[in-house]
Amino acid sequence: MRGGIVAIAGPDGAGKTALAMRLVDRFGTDATMRIHQRPRALPRRTEDRVVTRPHAARPYGRVASYAKIAYLFLDTFVGWRLQLLPLVQRGILVIVERPWPDIAVDPRRYRIDVPPAAASFLGRLLPQPDLLLLMRAPAAVLRQRKPELPLEETERQLAAWQGVAPPSDRCVHLDAAEPLDIVVERAARAITSAGLVPSPRSPSSCA
């Protein structure tokens, strides 16, 4: 029994949060940890907020954008090394929603104006998840769930995710149009097949 890092990715409306929450229930809250985007090891200037209109705000200028992506990279790198990997060594399953490639696929969500290739290059320098669960569905289905984005943007994100997906041995494609119970079952089976079944934390351990 060992833990690992599982990332859940996909376009807006795919149901990433719902899947992550169900996987925590499936494997147990004492054996899992769910985080959004990155561990957040470095000090933050503002508090996190729920993004309901991901493309409403204008991107930062080019200089500020490069500064922000550098901060996000450093925060992710430090957090994985100092926070996530020690958890995995204790047998915890870490579930990451919107891992680093999300920045390359949808920089507008982060108000970043840099070439996607720059974000992809930085991503190759970061520790990689043991398994990526990539959620996909027809654009029309995703558009119904996430009407804030135009259909063209949803189609673009679907194509972009296909381009950044890692090798097949570390990536499992899930049909997000299927009922959630089926998606959860297939995701749990993929995690188990990858040997990432966690072990419960002892009462004295802490995250």
VOSE-183873 format. One record per residue (C-alpha): residue number from 1; residue in one letter; x, y, z. Coordinates in nm, 2 decimals. Each point is the difference from the previous one (the first is absolute). Layout:
<pts>
[pt NUM, "A", [X, Y, Z]]
...
</pts>
This chain:
<pts>
[pt 1, "M", [0.00, 0.00, 0.00]]
[pt 2, "R", [0.14, 0.34, -0.09]]
[pt 3, "G", [-0.12, 0.35, -0.09]]
[pt 4, "G", [0.07, 0.21, -0.29]]
[pt 5, "I", [-0.10, 0.32, -0.18]]
[pt 6, "V", [-0.30, -0.01, -0.23]]
[pt 7, "A", [-0.09, 0.30, -0.21]]
[pt 8, "I", [-0.35, 0.07, -0.14]]
[pt 9, "A", [-0.01, 0.21, -0.31]]
[pt 10, "G", [-0.23, 0.10, -0.28]]
[pt 11, "P", [-0.20, 0.29, -0.15]]
[pt 12, "D", [-0.24, 0.21, 0.20]]
[pt 13, "G", [-0.32, -0.19, 0.07]]
[pt 14, "A", [0.16, -0.35, 0.00]]
[pt 15, "G", [-0.08, -0.06, 0.37]]
[pt 16, "K", [0.35, 0.00, 0.15]]
[pt 17, "T", [-0.10, 0.12, 0.34]]
[pt 18, "A", [-0.29, -0.25, 0.03]]
[pt 19, "L", [0.24, -0.28, -0.10]]
[pt 20, "A", [0.26, 0.11, 0.25]]
[pt 21, "M", [-0.25, 0.02, 0.29]]
[pt 22, "R", [-0.14, -0.35, -0.08]]
[pt 23, "L", [0.35, -0.15, -0.02]]
[pt 24, "V", [0.08, 0.14, 0.35]]
[pt 25, "D", [-0.32, -0.17, 0.12]]
[pt 26, "R", [0.10, -0.32, -0.18]]
[pt 27, "F", [0.35, -0.03, 0.15]]
[pt 28, "G", [-0.07, 0.17, 0.33]]
[pt 29, "T", [0.06, 0.34, 0.14]]
[pt 30, "D", [0.27, -0.14, 0.23]]
[pt 31, "A", [0.20, -0.13, -0.31]]
[pt 32, "T", [-0.04, 0.28, -0.25]]
[pt 33, "M", [0.06, 0.37, -0.04]]
[pt 34, "R", [-0.17, 0.21, -0.27]]
[pt 35, "I", [0.16, 0.33, -0.11]]
[pt 36, "H", [-0.08, 0.25, -0.28]]
[pt 37, "Q", [0.26, 0.08, -0.25]]
[pt 38, "R", [0.31, 0.00, 0.22]]
[pt 39, "P", [0.10, -0.04, 0.37]]
[pt 40, "R", [0.04, 0.38, 0.06]]
[pt 41, "A", [0.32, -0.01, 0.19]]
[pt 42, "L", [0.10, 0.36, -0.05]]
[pt 43, "P", [-0.16, 0.31, 0.15]]
[pt 44, "R", [-0.30, 0.13, -0.19]]
[pt 45, "R", [-0.10, 0.36, -0.06]]
[pt 46, "T", [-0.37, -0.07, -0.02]]
[pt 47, "E", [-0.24, -0.27, 0.12]]
[pt 48, "D", [-0.12, -0.27, -0.24]]
[pt 49, "R", [-0.34, 0.05, -0.15]]
[pt 50, "V", [-0.25, -0.21, -0.19]]
[pt 51, "V", [0.02, 0.07, -0.37]]
[pt 52, "T", [-0.35, 0.01, -0.15]]
[pt 53, "R", [0.09, 0.20, -0.31]]
[pt 54, "P", [0.35, -0.12, -0.09]]
[pt 55, "H", [0.05, 0.24, -0.29]]
[pt 56, "A", [-0.17, 0.31, 0.13]]
[pt 57, "A", [0.32, 0.18, 0.12]]
[pt 58, "R", [0.25, 0.14, -0.25]]
[pt 59, "P", [0.34, -0.17, 0.00]]
[pt 60, "Y", [0.30, 0.17, 0.16]]
[pt 61, "G", [0.26, 0.18, -0.21]]
[pt 62, "R", [0.29, -0.21, -0.14]]
[pt 63, "V", [0.24, 0.09, 0.28]]
[pt 64, "A", [-0.25, -0.06, 0.28]]
[pt 65, "S", [-0.10, -0.33, -0.18]]
[pt 66, "Y", [0.35, -0.13, 0.00]]
[pt 67, "A", [0.04, 0.10, 0.36]]
[pt 68, "K", [-0.32, -0.19, 0.10]]
[pt 69, "I", [0.09, -0.31, -0.19]]
[pt 70, "A", [0.35, 0.00, 0.16]]
[pt 71, "Y", [-0.17, 0.03, 0.34]]
[pt 72, "L", [-0.24, -0.28, -0.08]]
[pt 73, "F", [0.28, -0.22, -0.12]]
[pt 74, "L", [0.21, 0.06, 0.31]]
[pt 75, "D", [-0.30, -0.05, 0.23]]
[pt 76, "T", [-0.08, -0.33, -0.17]]
[pt 77, "F", [0.35, -0.13, 0.00]]
[pt 78, "V", [0.06, 0.08, 0.37]]
[pt 79, "G", [-0.34, -0.13, 0.10]]
[pt 80, "W", [0.04, -0.33, -0.18]]
[pt 81, "R", [0.35, -0.06, 0.15]]
[pt 82, "L", [-0.08, 0.11, 0.36]]
[pt 83, "Q", [-0.36, -0.08, 0.04]]
[pt 84, "L", [-0.14, -0.25, -0.24]]
[pt 85, "L", [0.29, -0.25, -0.03]]
[pt 86, "P", [0.03, -0.05, 0.38]]
[pt 87, "L", [-0.37, -0.08, 0.00]]
[pt 88, "V", [0.04, -0.26, -0.27]]
[pt 89, "Q", [0.29, -0.15, 0.19]]
[pt 90, "R", [-0.24, -0.05, 0.29]]
[pt 91, "G", [-0.25, -0.19, -0.23]]
[pt 92, "I", [-0.24, 0.29, -0.07]]
[pt 93, "L", [-0.18, 0.04, -0.33]]
[pt 94, "V", [0.02, 0.36, -0.11]]
[pt 95, "I", [-0.27, 0.11, -0.25]]
[pt 96, "V", [0.09, 0.32, -0.19]]
[pt 97, "E", [-0.27, 0.18, -0.19]]
[pt 98, "R", [0.12, 0.21, -0.30]]
[pt 99, "P", [0.36, -0.09, 0.00]]
[pt 100, "W", [0.27, 0.21, -0.17]]
[pt 101, "P", [-0.09, -0.07, -0.36]]
[pt 102, "D", [-0.33, 0.18, 0.06]]
[pt 103, "I", [0.20, 0.32, -0.02]]
[pt 104, "A", [0.13, -0.09, -0.34]]
[pt 105, "V", [-0.35, -0.10, -0.12]]
[pt 106, "D", [-0.19, 0.29, 0.15]]
[pt 107, "P", [0.24, 0.29, 0.09]]
[pt 108, "R", [-0.29, 0.25, -0.02]]
[pt 109, "R", [-0.15, -0.16, 0.32]]
[pt 110, "Y", [0.31, 0.10, 0.18]]
[pt 111, "R", [0.02, 0.35, -0.17]]
[pt 112, "I", [0.33, -0.10, -0.15]]
[pt 113, "D", [0.11, 0.12, -0.34]]
[pt 114, "V", [0.30, -0.22, -0.09]]
[pt 115, "P", [0.04, -0.25, -0.29]]
[pt 116, "P", [-0.14, -0.34, 0.09]]
[pt 117, "A", [0.34, -0.15, -0.09]]
[pt 118, "A", [0.16, 0.20, 0.29]]
[pt 119, "A", [-0.24, -0.16, 0.25]]
[pt 120, "S", [0.05, -0.34, -0.15]]
[pt 121, "F", [0.38, 0.03, 0.02]]
[pt 122, "L", [-0.02, 0.10, 0.37]]
[pt 123, "G", [-0.24, -0.29, 0.06]]
[pt 124, "R", [0.27, -0.25, -0.12]]
[pt 125, "L", [0.23, 0.13, 0.27]]
[pt 126, "L", [-0.26, -0.09, 0.28]]
[pt 127, "P", [-0.05, -0.33, 0.17]]
[pt 128, "Q", [-0.27, -0.20, -0.18]]
[pt 129, "P", [-0.31, -0.17, 0.14]]
[pt 130, "D", [0.00, -0.38, 0.01]]
[pt 131, "L", [-0.32, 0.00, -0.19]]
[pt 132, "L", [-0.21, 0.25, -0.20]]
[pt 133, "L", [-0.37, -0.04, -0.02]]
[pt 134, "L", [-0.10, 0.20, -0.31]]
[pt 135, "M", [-0.37, 0.06, -0.02]]
[pt 136, "R", [-0.16, 0.06, -0.34]]
[pt 137, "A", [-0.35, 0.03, -0.15]]
[pt 138, "P", [-0.16, 0.14, -0.31]]
[pt 139, "A", [0.03, 0.38, -0.01]]
[pt 140, "A", [-0.38, 0.04, 0.00]]
[pt 141, "V", [-0.03, -0.19, 0.32]]
[pt 142, "L", [0.27, 0.20, 0.17]]
[pt 143, "R", [-0.15, 0.32, -0.13]]
[pt 144, "Q", [-0.33, -0.09, 0.17]]
[pt 145, "R", [0.18, -0.04, 0.33]]
[pt 146, "K", [0.22, 0.31, -0.04]]
[pt 147, "P", [-0.20, 0.26, -0.20]]
[pt 148, "E", [0.24, 0.28, 0.10]]
[pt 149, "L", [0.23, -0.11, -0.27]]
[pt 150, "P", [-0.08, 0.00, -0.37]]
[pt 151, "L", [-0.02, -0.33, -0.19]]
[pt 152, "E", [0.31, 0.09, -0.20]]
[pt 153, "E", [0.21, 0.04, 0.32]]
[pt 154, "T", [-0.12, -0.33, 0.13]]
[pt 155, "E", [0.10, -0.17, -0.33]]
[pt 156, "R", [0.34, 0.17, 0.02]]
[pt 157, "Q", [0.06, -0.12, 0.35]]
[pt 158, "L", [-0.09, -0.36, -0.10]]
[pt 159, "A", [0.25, 0.01, -0.28]]
[pt 160, "A", [0.27, 0.16, 0.22]]
[pt 161, "W", [-0.04, -0.26, 0.27]]
[pt 162, "Q", [0.05, -0.27, -0.26]]
[pt 163, "G", [0.33, 0.16, -0.10]]
[pt 164, "V", [0.14, 0.03, 0.35]]
[pt 165, "A", [-0.10, -0.34, 0.13]]
[pt 166, "P", [0.29, -0.21, 0.13]]
[pt 167, "P", [0.09, -0.35, -0.13]]
[pt 168, "S", [-0.28, -0.25, 0.02]]
[pt 169, "D", [0.15, -0.19, 0.28]]
[pt 170, "R", [-0.04, 0.30, 0.23]]
[pt 171, "C", [-0.33, 0.13, -0.14]]
[pt 172, "V", [-0.35, -0.14, 0.01]]
[pt 173, "H", [-0.28, 0.15, -0.21]]
[pt 174, "L", [-0.34, 0.02, 0.17]]
[pt 175, "D", [-0.32, 0.07, -0.18]]
[pt 176, "A", [-0.15, 0.28, 0.20]]
[pt 177, "A", [-0.33, -0.04, -0.18]]
[pt 178, "E", [-0.07, -0.32, 0.18]]
[pt 179, "P", [-0.18, -0.01, 0.34]]
[pt 180, "L", [0.22, 0.11, 0.29]]
[pt 181, "D", [-0.02, -0.34, 0.17]]
[pt 182, "I", [0.16, -0.17, -0.31]]
[pt 183, "V", [0.27, 0.27, -0.03]]
[pt 184, "V", [0.09, -0.04, 0.37]]
[pt 185, "E", [0.01, -0.38, -0.04]]
[pt 186, "R", [0.23, 0.01, -0.30]]
[pt 187, "A", [0.23, 0.26, 0.17]]
[pt 188, "A", [0.02, -0.20, 0.31]]
[pt 189, "R", [0.09, -0.31, -0.20]]
[pt 190, "A", [0.27, 0.19, -0.18]]
[pt 191, "I", [0.15, 0.12, 0.32]]
[pt 192, "T", [-0.01, -0.35, 0.15]]
[pt 193, "S", [0.16, -0.15, -0.32]]
[pt 194, "A", [0.28, 0.25, 0.02]]
[pt 195, "G", [0.08, -0.12, 0.35]]
[pt 196, "L", [-0.09, 0.33, 0.16]]
[pt 197, "V", [-0.24, -0.13, 0.26]]
[pt 198, "P", [0.07, 0.21, 0.32]]
[pt 199, "S", [0.04, -0.12, 0.36]]
[pt 200, "P", [-0.19, 0.19, 0.28]]
[pt 201, "R", [0.19, 0.25, 0.20]]
[pt 202, "S", [0.08, -0.08, 0.36]]
[pt 203, "P", [-0.19, 0.20, 0.26]]
[pt 204, "S", [0.32, 0.19, 0.08]]
[pt 205, "S", [0.09, 0.10, -0.35]]
[pt 206, "C", [-0.09, 0.34, -0.16]]
[pt 207, "A", [-0.02, 0.14, -0.35]]
</pts>
